[in-house]
């Protein structure tokens, strides 16, 4: 798309891909291993981990991790694709299947320590945090009548939910990752939850995998916003999404009560404009301000 203001012209792709960020910056953010190294060098806390290049390499790792809370994820995907989180006991078969799903999206896969706290997406534009969302993992609420599968179908009727990132929220999937999560929590699709019982279907909270978006922009202390801006600048990014785990949002940031788990080079802005709960942060206008002011 070509945008023009007077004699000033700017090409924009997918809302946030602009001349404001160069290709090397995109490559840093796209590669989760490089991202962690860059942030660590700048004194920003990131999860520890290990890199694998094949299923055969991964097979021998089970005994090292079986009693730990871990995340298995591809090196360079977005939208939560190929990510599996184990924060309780899991079998070797579950772990290997998680590796298989991750290797479907990349030739390099990471195991990372599972960071405590809740996950928040910081939308950084220039020297400002434009919006902050707490992304609640895909979930349904029981009514003592319907099965988990039926509740998913019912929640997906919300007009805000649709396929292919064309709506503010995505439909909740009935896929292998969700089934594995339920099984890991001793549940199945045909179970009928109690009244008002919240049933989570994933550990990762991406909006792209059916999560709910709740605006927290005015509720997060400035010290965390400053960390997000530092992370963006460390990667050389003007526009990016910073995913941060925070233990207690009532406390200011310290050296060990947060962790940045990812930086996203093409952050969705519509989730900040039309959150599941909260205020429209007008992220689209902020991009125009950066491009033409």
C-alpha positions as CSV (number, residue, x, y, z in Angstrom):
1,X,0.0,0.0,0.0
2,X,1.3,3.5,-0.9
3,X,0.4,6.3,1.5
4,X,1.0,10.0,0.5
5,X,1.0,13.2,2.4
6,X,2.1,16.2,0.3
7,X,5.4,15.2,-1.3
8,X,6.0,12.5,1.3
9,X,5.3,8.9,0.3
10,X,5.5,5.7,2.4
11,X,5.0,2.1,1.4
12,X,3.3,0.0,4.1
13,X,2.7,-3.8,4.2
14,X,0.5,-5.5,6.7
15,X,0.1,-2.4,8.8
16,X,3.4,-2.5,10.7
17,X,5.9,-3.4,8.0
18,X,7.3,0.0,7.0
19,X,10.5,1.8,6.2
20,X,10.9,2.5,9.9
21,X,12.4,-0.9,10.5
22,X,15.3,-2.4,8.4
23,X,15.7,-6.0,7.3
24,X,18.5,-6.8,9.8
25,X,16.2,-5.8,12.6
26,X,13.5,-8.1,11.3
27,X,16.0,-11.0,11.1
28,X,17.0,-10.4,14.8
29,X,13.4,-10.5,16.0
30,X,12.5,-13.4,13.7
31,X,15.2,-15.7,15.2
32,X,14.3,-16.4,18.8
33,X,17.8,-17.6,19.6
34,X,19.4,-14.4,18.4
35,X,16.7,-12.3,20.1
36,X,17.6,-13.9,23.5
37,X,21.3,-13.3,23.0
38,X,20.8,-9.7,22.1
39,X,18.5,-9.0,25.0
40,X,20.8,-10.9,27.4
41,X,23.7,-8.7,26.3
42,X,21.7,-5.7,27.2
43,X,21.0,-6.9,30.7
44,X,17.3,-7.9,30.0
45,X,16.1,-11.1,31.6
46,X,15.2,-13.9,29.2
47,X,14.5,-17.6,29.8
48,X,17.4,-20.1,29.7
49,X,17.2,-22.9,27.2
50,X,18.7,-25.4,24.8
51,X,18.7,-25.8,21.0
52,X,18.0,-28.9,19.0
53,X,18.4,-29.6,15.3
54,X,16.7,-33.0,15.0
55,X,14.2,-35.4,16.7
56,X,17.1,-37.8,17.3
57,X,18.9,-35.1,19.3
58,X,15.7,-34.4,21.3
59,X,15.1,-38.0,22.2
60,X,17.9,-38.1,24.8
61,X,16.7,-34.9,26.6
62,X,13.7,-36.3,28.4
63,X,15.4,-37.3,31.6
64,X,17.0,-33.9,31.9
65,X,13.6,-32.1,31.7
66,X,11.0,-34.5,32.9
67,X,10.6,-32.8,36.3
68,X,10.9,-29.3,35.0
69,X,8.4,-26.8,33.6
70,X,9.4,-26.2,30.0
71,X,8.4,-24.7,26.7
72,X,9.1,-26.4,23.4
73,X,8.9,-24.1,20.4
74,X,10.3,-23.5,16.9
75,X,13.1,-21.0,16.4
76,X,11.3,-18.6,14.1
77,X,7.5,-18.8,14.0
78,X,4.8,-16.4,15.1
79,X,1.2,-16.8,16.1
80,X,2.0,-19.5,18.6
81,X,2.5,-22.1,15.9
82,X,4.3,-25.2,17.0
83,X,4.5,-24.2,20.6
84,X,3.8,-26.7,23.5
85,X,4.1,-25.8,27.2
86,X,4.5,-28.4,29.9
87,X,4.2,-27.0,33.4
88,X,3.4,-30.3,35.1
89,X,4.5,-33.9,34.8
90,X,4.5,-35.2,31.2
91,X,5.4,-38.4,29.4
92,X,8.3,-39.0,27.0
93,X,5.8,-39.6,24.2
94,X,4.1,-36.2,24.9
95,X,7.5,-34.5,24.7
96,X,8.5,-36.2,21.5
97,X,5.2,-35.3,19.9
98,X,5.7,-31.7,20.9
99,X,9.1,-31.8,19.2
100,X,7.5,-33.2,16.1
101,X,4.9,-30.4,16.0
102,X,7.7,-27.8,16.5
103,X,9.9,-29.3,13.8
104,X,7.0,-29.0,11.3
105,X,7.6,-25.2,11.4
106,X,11.4,-24.9,11.6
107,X,14.6,-27.0,11.3
108,X,15.7,-25.7,14.8
109,X,13.7,-26.1,18.0
110,X,14.2,-24.7,21.5
111,X,13.5,-26.0,24.9
112,X,13.2,-23.1,27.3
113,X,12.5,-22.8,31.0
114,X,8.8,-22.0,31.7
115,X,8.7,-18.5,33.2
116,X,6.2,-17.8,36.0
117,X,3.7,-15.0,36.0
118,X,1.1,-13.8,33.4
119,X,1.9,-12.9,29.9
120,X,1.5,-9.4,28.5
121,X,1.9,-8.0,25.0
122,X,3.5,-4.6,24.9
123,X,3.0,-2.7,21.6
124,X,6.1,-0.5,21.2
125,X,6.1,2.3,18.6
126,X,9.0,4.6,18.6
127,X,9.7,5.7,22.2
128,X,6.3,4.8,23.4
129,X,4.3,1.8,24.6
130,X,1.0,2.4,22.8
131,X,-0.9,-0.5,24.3
132,X,-0.6,-3.5,26.6
133,X,-2.8,-6.6,26.5
134,X,-3.0,-9.5,28.9
135,X,-3.7,-12.4,26.6
136,X,-5.8,-15.1,28.4
137,X,-5.2,-18.6,26.9
138,X,-8.1,-20.1,24.9
139,X,-10.8,-21.1,27.4
140,X,-14.4,-21.9,28.0
141,X,-16.7,-21.5,31.1
142,X,-18.7,-24.5,32.2
143,X,-22.5,-24.6,32.7
144,X,-23.0,-28.1,34.1
145,X,-24.9,-28.9,30.8
146,X,-22.6,-28.8,27.8
147,X,-19.4,-30.6,27.0
148,X,-16.1,-28.8,26.5
149,X,-16.4,-29.3,22.8
150,X,-19.9,-27.9,22.7
151,X,-18.8,-24.9,24.8
152,X,-16.0,-24.2,22.3
153,X,-18.5,-24.3,19.4
154,X,-20.8,-21.9,21.3
155,X,-18.0,-19.4,22.2
156,X,-16.8,-19.4,18.6
157,X,-20.2,-18.0,17.5
158,X,-19.0,-14.6,18.9
159,X,-18.9,-12.2,15.8
160,X,-15.5,-10.9,17.1
161,X,-14.1,-14.4,16.4
162,X,-13.1,-15.5,12.9
163,X,-10.5,-17.3,10.9
164,X,-7.3,-16.1,9.3
165,X,-6.6,-13.0,11.5
166,X,-9.3,-11.0,9.8
167,X,-11.1,-10.3,13.1
168,X,-10.0,-9.1,16.5
169,X,-10.2,-12.6,18.0
170,X,-9.6,-16.0,16.5
171,X,-11.8,-19.0,16.7
172,X,-10.8,-21.6,19.3
173,X,-9.5,-24.7,17.6
174,X,-10.3,-28.3,18.4
175,X,-6.9,-29.5,17.3
176,X,-4.1,-31.8,18.5
177,X,-2.4,-29.2,20.7
178,X,-5.7,-28.5,22.5
179,X,-6.4,-32.2,22.9
180,X,-2.9,-32.8,24.3
181,X,-3.3,-30.0,26.8
182,X,-6.6,-31.4,28.0
183,X,-5.1,-34.9,28.3
184,X,-2.2,-33.5,30.2
185,X,-4.8,-32.1,32.7
186,X,-6.7,-35.4,32.8
187,X,-9.6,-34.0,30.7
188,X,-11.2,-34.8,27.4
189,X,-13.5,-33.1,24.9
190,X,-16.6,-35.0,26.2
191,X,-16.2,-33.8,29.8
192,X,-18.9,-31.6,31.2
193,X,-17.4,-28.8,33.4
194,X,-19.1,-27.5,36.5
195,X,-21.0,-24.2,36.6
196,X,-18.6,-21.3,36.1
197,X,-15.6,-23.6,36.0
198,X,-13.0,-22.2,33.6
199,X,-11.4,-24.8,31.4
200,X,-8.2,-23.7,29.6
201,X,-7.4,-25.4,26.3
202,X,-3.9,-24.1,25.8
203,X,-1.0,-22.9,28.0
204,X,0.2,-20.3,25.5
205,X,-2.0,-17.2,25.3
206,X,-1.7,-16.1,21.7
207,X,-4.8,-14.4,20.3
208,X,-4.1,-16.4,17.1
209,X,-4.8,-19.6,19.0
210,X,-8.1,-18.5,20.4
211,X,-7.0,-16.4,23.4
212,X,-8.9,-13.5,24.9
213,X,-7.4,-9.9,24.9
214,X,-7.8,-7.7,27.9
215,X,-6.4,-4.1,27.9
216,X,-3.9,-3.3,30.7
217,X,-2.3,-0.2,29.3
218,X,-3.2,2.0,32.2
219,X,-2.6,-0.6,34.9
220,X,1.1,-1.7,34.3
221,X,3.8,0.3,36.1
222,X,6.1,2.4,34.0
223,X,9.1,0.4,34.9
224,X,7.8,-2.5,32.7
225,X,7.1,-0.1,29.9
226,X,10.6,1.1,30.0
227,X,11.9,-2.5,29.8
228,X,9.8,-3.1,26.7
229,X,11.2,0.0,25.1
230,X,14.7,-1.0,26.0
231,X,14.1,-4.4,24.5
232,X,12.8,-2.9,21.2
233,X,15.9,-0.5,21.0
234,X,18.2,-3.4,21.7
235,X,16.9,-5.1,18.6
236,X,16.9,-1.8,16.7
237,X,13.1,-1.9,16.3
238,X,10.9,1.1,15.9
239,X,7.6,-1.0,15.8
240,X,7.4,-4.3,17.6
241,X,5.4,-6.4,20.0
242,X,7.3,-7.4,23.2
243,X,5.9,-10.4,25.1
244,X,6.7,-10.2,28.8
245,X,6.0,-12.5,31.7
246,X,5.3,-10.5,34.9
247,X,4.9,-12.1,38.3
248,X,3.0,-9.2,40.0
249,X,1.9,-6.1,38.1
250,X,1.3,-4.3,41.4
251,X,5.1,-4.3,42.0
252,X,7.7,-2.3,40.1
253,X,10.1,-4.3,37.9
254,X,13.2,-5.8,39.5
255,X,16.0,-8.0,38.1
256,X,14.0,-11.2,38.7
257,X,10.2,-10.6,38.7
258,X,9.8,-10.5,34.9
259,X,11.1,-12.1,31.7
260,X,10.9,-11.2,28.0
261,X,10.1,-14.3,26.1
262,X,9.8,-12.9,22.5
263,X,9.9,-9.8,20.4
264,X,7.6,-9.8,17.3
265,X,8.6,-8.0,14.2
266,X,5.0,-7.8,12.7
267,X,2.7,-7.2,15.7
268,X,-1.0,-7.3,15.2
269,X,-2.4,-3.9,15.9
270,X,-6.1,-4.7,15.6
271,X,-6.0,-6.6,18.9
272,X,-5.1,-3.3,20.6
273,X,-7.8,-1.4,18.7
274,X,-10.6,-4.0,19.4
275,X,-9.7,-5.9,22.6
276,X,-12.0,-8.5,24.1
277,X,-12.2,-6.1,27.1
278,X,-10.9,-2.6,27.3
279,X,-10.2,0.6,25.4
280,X,-9.3,1.2,21.7
281,X,-5.7,2.4,21.8
282,X,-5.8,3.8,18.2
283,X,-2.6,2.0,17.2
284,X,-3.3,2.7,13.5
285,X,-3.1,6.4,14.0
286,X,0.2,6.0,15.9
287,X,1.8,4.4,12.9
288,X,0.7,7.3,10.7
289,X,2.2,9.8,13.2
290,X,5.5,8.0,13.1
291,X,5.6,7.8,9.3
292,X,4.6,11.4,8.5
293,X,5.5,13.6,11.5
